[in-house]
């Protein structure tokens, strides 16, 4: 297995994000100039596959109204890692952050997109640890 670093993972994810892996709720607004848009949940799961730690989620707000949720990671060291943060538009904030448990087995939603993104990342990096749970 060839060693890789966090920059390699970031580059692989950016090369793999696409409209067909974007959240169906966000797909109409997905554009290549903002490839992280709609990918936070499955990206956080792939990072969790590799590094473990906690899955974090918060509410996204704009002008006082909630506009969905945002996912990222807290690594076992306590460092928070958000590889999709640049998707936010000016004025959007993330509040009410909390740790969530990873759903066991297949995800209740987004399973196909997660598997497709994971497959593409493996094509870039090689073997990844199996999903937790």
SEROMAR-704677 format. One record per residue: x, y, z of N, C-alpha, C, CB in turn; residue in one letter. Coordinates in steps of 0.02 Angstrom, whole numbers, padded with zeros to 5 digits, always signed. Glycine has a CB too. Example, Ala and Ser with C-alpha at 12.3 -4.5 7.8 and 13.67 -1.06 7.14 Angstrom:
2
+00660-00284+00390+00615-00225+00390+00660-00165+00390+00565-00224+00452A/+00642-00112+00354+00684-00053+00357+00645+00002+00394+00704-00030+00286S/
//
This chain:
133
+00042-00059+00000+00000+00000+00000+00045+00062+00000-00048+00000+00061X/+00030+00109-00044+00067+00171-00048+00043+00219+00007+00060+00204-00117X/+00088+00247+00046+00066+00295+00097+00040+00359+00065+00124+00311+00146X/-00009+00389+00097-00035+00453+00075-00048+00497+00135-00100+00443+00032X/-00059+00561+00123-00069+00608+00178-00137+00642+00172-00012+00660+00180X/-00152+00686+00219-00217+00720+00219-00227+00762+00156-00223+00765+00281X/-00174+00791+00130-00180+00829+00068-00201+00783+00010-00114+00864+00051X/-00174+00722+00009-00194+00673-00042-00269+00657-00037-00153+00609-00036X/-00293+00648+00025-00363+00634+00036-00406+00693+00012-00377+00618+00110X/-00386+00753+00030-00423+00813+00010-00426+00819-00066-00391+00876+00040X/-00370+00808-00100-00368+00812-00173-00412+00758-00204-00296+00805-00199X/-00410+00697-00176-00451+00643-00203-00525+00659-00195-00435+00576-00167X/-00545+00683-00137-00616+00700-00127-00638+00754-00176-00628+00724-00055X/-00597+00806-00184-00614+00860-00230-00620+00836-00302-00562+00916-00226X/-00579+00788-00321-00583+00760-00388-00644+00715-00397-00519+00720-00404X/-00672+00690-00342-00726+00641-00345-00795+00671-00334-00715+00588-00295X/-00799+00729-00301-00864+00760-00290-00895+00778-00358-00858+00823-00246X/-00958+00764-00366-00993+00779-00429-01068+00784-00415-00979+00724-00482X/-01105+00803-00465-01178+00810-00457-01209+00744-00436-01210+00835-00522X/-01184+00688-00460-01215+00623-00444-01198+00598-00373-01193+00572-00494X/-01152+00631-00338-01139+00614-00268-01164+00669-00220-01064+00603-00257X/-01188+00723-00248-01216+00778-00208-01282+00756-00177-01226+00842-00252X/-01299+00785-00120-01363+00770-00088-01420+00787-00137-01371+00810-00022X/-01469+00743-00143-01526+00759-00188-01559+00825-00171-01578+00703-00185X/-01558+00845-00107-01588+00909-00087-01550+00968-00115-01589+00914-00010X/-01486+00959-00131-01443+01013-00154-01422+01006-00228-01381+01017-00112X/-01441+00952-00259-01416+00936-00326-01432+00989-00378-01446+00870-00349X/-01490+01021-00375-01508+01071-00424-01461+01131-00422-01580+01095-00413X/-01431+01143-00363-01386+01201-00355-01312+01182-00359-01399+01234-00289X/-01296+01118-00370-01226+01097-00372-01193+01123-00435-01220+01020-00368X/-01131+01149-00428-01093+01173-00485-01019+01155-00475-01102+01249-00495X/-00983+01143-00528-00912+01126-00520-00870+01179-00485-00882+01113-00588X/-00891+01242-00487-00852+01294-00453-00861+01291-00377-00872+01363-00478X/-00910+01253-00352-00919+01243-00280-00931+01167-00270-00980+01285-00252X/-00880+01126-00283-00890+01054-00283-00907+01023-00216-00828+01021-00309X/-00891+01057-00161-00906+01030-00094-00981+01034-00079-00866+01067-00041X/-01018+01076-00116-01089+01087-00103-01127+01020-00100-01119+01132-00158X/-01161+01009-00044-01203+00950-00038-01165+00885-00025-01243+00942-00098X/-01102+00889-00005-01062+00829+00007-01038+00820+00078-01002+00831-00038X/-01059+00862+00124-01030+00860+00191-01043+00794+00227-01057+00916+00233X/-01104+00767+00222-01120+00707+00260-01079+00647+00238-01194+00692+00254X/-01078+00633+00173-01042+00574+00151-00966+00584+00153-01063+00555+00079X/-00943+00646+00146-00872+00660+00155-00852+00647+00227-00855+00733+00135X/-00892+00670+00275-00878+00658+00346-00877+00583+00361-00930+00693+00390X/-00920+00545+00329-00920+00472+00340-00856+00440+00313-00981+00441+00307X/-00832+00462+00256-00770+00434+00229-00711+00452+00273-00758+00459+00157X/-00709+00514+00297-00656+00534+00344-00661+00491+00407-00660+00610+00362X/-00721+00478+00430-00732+00436+00489-00709+00364+00475-00805+00437+00510X/-00720+00339+00415-00696+00272+00396-00620+00268+00407-00713+00256+00323X/-00585+00320+00388-00512+00321+00388-00483+00335+00457-00487+00372+00339X/-00509+00387+00490-00478+00411+00552-00516+00395+00615-00469+00484+00547X/-00579+00374+00609-00620+00364+00669-00639+00431+00698-00583+00322+00721X/-00651+00433+00763-00671+00494+00797-00746+00504+00797-00638+00554+00764X/-00767+00566+00804-00838+00582+00810-00863+00615+00746-00850+00628+00869X/-00926+00602+00731-00961+00639+00679-00996+00698+00712-01013+00592+00641X/-00986+00756+00684-01015+00818+00710-01069+00841+00661-00961+00873+00721X/-01122+00870+00688-01174+00899+00645-01198+00964+00678-01234+00849+00635X/-01216+01011+00635-01243+01074+00659-01296+01099+00610-01187+01127+00666X/-01335+01147+00633-01386+01177+00591-01357+01235+00551-01446+01201+00635X/-01373+01239+00487-01351+01294+00445-01406+01347+00444-01335+01269+00372X/-01386+01409+00459-01434+01464+00461-01412+01520+00414-01442+01491+00532X/-01460+01553+00385-01449+01613+00344-01505+01662+00361-01446+01596+00267X/-01487+01721+00382-01536+01772+00400-01588+01747+00450-01572+01798+00338X/-01565+01706+00498-01609+01682+00551-01650+01621+00533-01654+01735+00571X/-01649+01599+00471-01687+01540+00450-01641+01480+00441-01725+01554+00384X/-01664+01422+00463-01624+01361+00454-01629+01338+00382-01647+01306+00503X/-01570+01320+00355-01565+01296+00286-01528+01230+00286-01530+01347+00241X/-01550+01181+00325-01519+01115+00324-01468+01106+00380-01487+01103+00259X/-01426+01055+00369-01377+01034+00419-01308+01029+00387-01397+00966+00450X/-01257+01033+00428-01188+01025+00405-01153+00973+00447-01150+01093+00407X/-01114+00930+00415-01077+00876+00447-01002+00887+00439-01098+00807+00418X/-00963+00868+00490-00891+00868+00487-00865+00819+00539-00862+00940+00500X/-00800+00818+00552-00770+00768+00595-00733+00799+00654-00722+00725+00556X/-00733+00763+00710-00688+00777+00765-00645+00714+00771-00727+00794+00833X/-00581+00722+00757-00534+00666+00758-00522+00643+00830-00468+00686+00724X/-00495+00582+00839-00482+00557+00906-00438+00604+00948-00449+00490+00903X/-00396+00644+00915-00354+00693+00951-00393+00752+00978-00299+00717+00905X/-00455+00760+00956-00495+00818+00974-00497+00872+00921-00470+00846+01038X/-00453+00867+00871-00451+00916+00817-00514+00907+00774-00387+00907+00774X/-00547+00963+00757-00604+00961+00713-00580+00972+00641-00658+01013+00733X/-00605+00930+00596-00584+00931+00526-00646+00937+00482-00543+00866+00507X/-00649+00990+00442-00706+01003+00399-00681+01013+00328-00748+01065+00423X/-00686+00961+00287-00659+00964+00219-00709+00994+00169-00639+00895+00197X/-00769+01012+00192-00818+01041+00146-00841+01111+00168-00878+00996+00141X/-00804+01142+00213-00826+01206+00241-00832+01261+00188-00776+01229+00294X/-00793+01258+00135-00795+01312+00086-00860+01315+00046-00737+01305+00037X/-00904+01265+00055-00967+01266+00019-01014+01322+00042-01002+01199+00027X/-01002+01350+00102-01048+01399+00129-01046+01465+00093-01034+01410+00202X/-01104+01496+00090-01111+01561+00058-01103+01615+00112-01180+01567+00022X/-01085+01676+00092-01079+01730+00141-01143+01737+00182-01062+01797+00106X/-01134+01744+00248-01190+01753+00293-01216+01689+00324-01244+01786+00257X/-01198+01631+00296-01220+01568+00325-01179+01553+00388-01215+01510+00274X/-01212+01529+00439-01179+01510+00501-01201+01439+00520-01194+01560+00558X/-01159+01405+00559-01175+01339+00584-01182+01345+00660-01121+01286+00564X/-01240+01324+00686-01254+01329+00757-01279+01262+00783-01305+01385+00771X/-01290+01258+00847-01319+01199+00879-01279+01136+00862-01393+01190+00858X/-01213+01142+00867-01171+01085+00849-01175+01030+00902-01097+01107+00840X/-01170+00969+00878-01173+00911+00924-01139+00851+00891-01246+00895+00943X/-01122+00803+00934-01095+00739+00910-01154+00694+00894-01048+00706+00964X/-01149+00657+00839-01201+00608+00822-01168+00540+00812-01240+00629+00757X/-01204+00488+00828-01179+00421+00817-01185+00403+00744-01216+00370+00861X/-01135+00367+00719-01138+00343+00651-01192+00290+00646-01069+00316+00628X/-01236+00296+00597-01287+00244+00589-01254+00177+00574-01337+00263+00533X/-01277+00123+00606-01247+00058+00591-01270+00033+00522-01267+00006+00645X/-01226-00001+00488-01244-00031+00423-01258+00021+00370-01304-00075+00431X/-01298+00002+00320-01315+00048+00266-01350+00110+00293-01358+00014+00214X/-01333+00167+00265-01363+00230+00286-01437+00230+00268-01326+00290+00254X/-01478+00261+00310-01549+00265+00293-01562+00306+00229-01588+00295+00351X/-01519+00353+00215-01523+00390+00152-01451+00404+00129-01564+00458+00160X/-01441+00416+00066-01376+00433+00038-01327+00374+00034-01345+00488+00080X/-01351+00312+00043-01307+00254+00041-01275+00247-00028-01346+00190+00058X/-01314+00254-00081-01286+00246-00149-01234+00300-00164-01342+00250-00201X/-01247+00362-00144-01199+00416-00156-01135+00405-00115-01231+00484-00138X/-01143+00382-00053-01085+00367-00010-01042+00313-00043-01108+00344+00060X/-01074+00258-00065-01036+00204-00097-01001+00227-00161-01082+00145-00112X/-01035+00268-00200-01005+00294-00262-00945+00339-00247-01058+00332-00303X/-00953+00385-00199-00897+00429-00181-00839+00388-00152-00920+00482-00129X/-00854+00341-00109-00802+00298-00080-00764+00260-00135-00833+00248-00030X/-00801+00232-00184-00770+00196-00239-00723+00241-00278-00825+00167-00287X/-00744+00302-00292-00702+00349-00329-00639+00368-00289-00742+00413-00346X/-00647+00378-00224-00589+00395-00182-00540+00337-00181-00611+00413-00110X/-00565+00276-00177-00521+00216-00179-00484+00213-00245-00563+00152-00169X/-00516+00232-00300-00483+00233-00365-00424+00282-00365-00532+00251-00421X/-00429+00335-00327-00376+00385-00322-00321+00365-00273-00404+00452-00301X/-00341+00336-00216-00294+00325-00161-00275+00252-00150-00323+00352-00098X/-00316+00207-00173-00306+00137-00156-00350+00118-00097-00232+00122-00139X/-00335+00064-00065-00376+00036-00012-00392+00086+00043-00341-00024+00019X/-00454+00086+00068-00475+00124+00126-00499+00075+00179-00531+00177+00108X/-00494+00092+00243-00523+00049+00294-00597+00040+00282-00510+00079+00364X/-00623-00017+00304-00694-00030+00297-00734+00017+00341-00710-00104+00314X/-00795+00032+00321-00837+00076+00363-00846+00048+00433-00905+00087+00331X/-00850+00093+00482-00860+00072+00551-00931+00045+00558-00849+00131+00600X/-00939+00000+00606-01006-00025+00620-01021-00084+00583-01057+00024+00607X/
//
